[in-house]
Amino acid sequence: MGKDKKNNPKSIWNTLRKFTRYLGYHKISVAAVAIMVIVSAGASLFGTYMLQPIIDHYIIPMDIPGFIKMLLFLGAIYLIGVLCTYGYTQLNVKIAQKIVAEIRRDLFKKIQTLPLKFFDGKTHGEIMSRFTNDIDTIQDALNNSFPVLIQSFVMIIGTATMIMILNFRLSIVVFISFLGMYAFIKYSGGKSKFYFSKQQKYLGYLNGYIEEMVDGQKVVKIFNYEDQAMEEFKKRNNDLRLASTEALTYSGRTVPVIVSISYFNYALCACIGGLFAISGLMGVGSLASYLVFVRQTAMPINQFTQQLNFVLNAISGAERIFEIMELEPEIDEGHFTLTKVVQTNEGTYEECDHHEGLWAWKNSSQKEDSFTLLKGDVRFHDVVFGYNKQRIILNKINLYAKPGQKIAFVGSTGAGKTTITNLINRFYEIDSGTITYDGIDIKEIKKNDLRRSLSVVLQDTHLFTGTIAENIRYGRLNATMNQVKEAAKLANADSFIRRLPNGYDTMLTGDGSNLSQGQRQLLSIARAAVSMPPVLILDEATSSIDTHTEELIEKGMDSLMEDRTVFVIAHRLSTVKNSKAIIVLEHGNIIERGSHEELLEEKGKYYQLYTGQFELS
């Protein structure tokens, strides 16, 4: 079987190196845990070693007072070990939870900076798997494996050292068995790591599929897709089962094999050690202490190998998390920011704290601030764009929208209508050409400020858990209740909101499942209205609303967007008749541009669409 590049030693060490950064944030606490673990393990080792002097110097000579003193001394040693064990278990839990919280925070923060193309290529469930399954494996390893690995390592090294001190010749037998254990652990651990990585990957695929099917359950039932969905689920579930089975098979056989080797080693050492004691090459106390050490050898090795499997699983999860953390965020080299301005008596503009209806682009790259009044002039100059290099969506597009104009895009599915609006928001980077906003290349405008000047109403609405007022206020967080209601009236949503039992305080859950699709769309439009944007983009915004309501919304929007630029994408041609310019797109090219009347006179593609001679697909 081919080896995944992520499972080579270099990749594992890179993952561990990145992870140790989080341990470094808590180095004092981690050091305290390590010290207490070492003391606890040392107490156990020292207590076992003390069997040799106790037997040789106190039990055989029948020195009872000395024997009692040694027992009290031994009890004090083990008490120190117990206290250290209690201390490191409590402290380790706190450290683990802090580290997991920090990783989860950094992952969520990173997700916020990634471009849309990242989300286009992954299902929601697959992304959520990073926050749940992958982080859970790290949490389990931190909670259980970190102190046990240190303790087991100290016990193994300490035991090897002690048996060397007690009898070097007999230790040769033990070290031969150690080499056998090491060889098997290395082989089994490599296999386990490979299959644990596959397990995490298939778990993400399965979760993504489940999330997709649950979210689209209505469509599944409408088209009787249950059987096909079940077959695909079985396939993905079986892939996960096979990977998990292999991972757990290799990890599960490690402990029994190590135990078997250690038992054989113990029996062999007991026989050889007995011969040494009879021949006078080894004392009885040394043999008793030696055999206890050999008998104890199996436990730390078993613990080490068992926890190593958890660590390997956690490394697989950490690789998937750090894979996202290393992705390139959205590039933002802009130096123009959006600011409130007021016009001076000299006719210039200066920045102010209050809003008087004027916004401007502030150029912060110059020594002295300069302002360009925000008007909403958007222009495309020879823009070429494709979501991938193999398929060009827009081919040298040239278009303009002057301030206050309503521009409509018409064309078949895939013609590039929505792509144009995505590029205005700079959700994607163009391949060539330029897009200017008030004469400024949008690459020179900070993305947050660019998007703050735009408001988009999408065909697919998304409402958040919260009240209706909070969902509308999402467009402008500091909007007053009166402004929220005014926006709702403009969107024609106020009447149905007031009829709800709790009005604007009605709670929405499940993406507004307690509202109709049309009502959800109205709230989405109200959200855009409350932001009072200079540029508004309506992407099939009225597709879920009846014709009468649509007319009322258009009147409200005309009032709202007076002297502002509006881009409209619509399949209903009746909604674009009053646009200043209608742009007809076909296969990424502009084939017609003009007003409704002008295009009808040309009797081209728009005329065919409007008169029903050609239908939009």
Secondary structure as UniProt FT lines:
FT   HELIX           5..7
FT   HELIX           9..24
FT   TURN            25..26
FT   HELIX           27..49
FT   HELIX           51..54
FT   HELIX           55..59
FT   TURN            60..62
FT   HELIX           64..113
FT   HELIX           116..120
FT   HELIX           124..129
FT   HELIX           130..134
FT   HELIX           135..140
FT   HELIX           141..145
FT   HELIX           146..166
FT   HELIX           168..215
FT   HELIX           217..222
FT   TURN            223..224
FT   HELIX           226..278
FT   TURN            279..280
FT   HELIX           284..325
FT   STRAND          336..343
FT   TURN            345..346
FT   STRAND          349..351
FT   STRAND          359..363
FT   TURN            364..365
FT   STRAND          370..373
FT   STRAND          378..385
FT   TURN            389..390
FT   STRAND          394..401
FT   TURN            403..404
FT   STRAND          406..411
FT   TURN            413..414
FT   HELIX           417..424
FT   TURN            425..426
FT   STRAND          432..437
FT   TURN            438..439
FT   STRAND          440..441
FT   HELIX           442..444
FT   HELIX           447..452
FT   STRAND          454..457
FT   STRAND          466..467
FT   HELIX           468..473
FT   TURN            474..475
FT   TURN            477..478
FT   HELIX           481..490
FT   TURN            491..492
FT   HELIX           494..499
FT   TURN            501..502
FT   HELIX           503..505
FT   STRAND          507..508
FT   TURN            510..514
FT   HELIX           517..530
FT   STRAND          535..539
FT   TURN            541..544
FT   HELIX           547..560
FT   TURN            561..563
FT   STRAND          565..569
FT   HELIX           573..575
FT   TURN            577..578
FT   STRAND          581..586
FT   TURN            587..588
FT   STRAND          589..594
FT   HELIX           596..602
FT   HELIX           605..610
FT   TURN            611..612
//
